[in-house]
Amino acid sequence: MCCTSYFVCLYGITVELFLCCICLQIKDLEAEKEVLLASNRSLAEFNLTKEPQLAEGKQHLQELSETGAALCQRIESKVSELRKYAACVKLPLE
């Protein structure tokens, strides 16, 4: 058998068979672990290739946000000016 050559009957199951089953389960778990590690490594490497695009996108977003904030401030200033003029000039109602 795979792990041991002991032959003792324990509750109707041979220890040799029991240990062999345990060995197979351990081998299966080790193989699954290797597959998961390889998959994780592959995903990490893919993510690293996308890092320059992510940095560029973040920079572009920051620039757009600053532009938007400046435009918003200009609009608020213009609205304030219009309110001042509207208060000074009384337009005839039709």
Secondary structure, 3 states (H helix, E strand, C coil): CCCCCCCCEECCEEHHHHHHHHHHHHHHHHHHHHHHHHHHHHHHHHHHHHHHHHHHHHHHHHHHHHHHHHHHHHHHHHHHHHHHHHHHCCCCCC
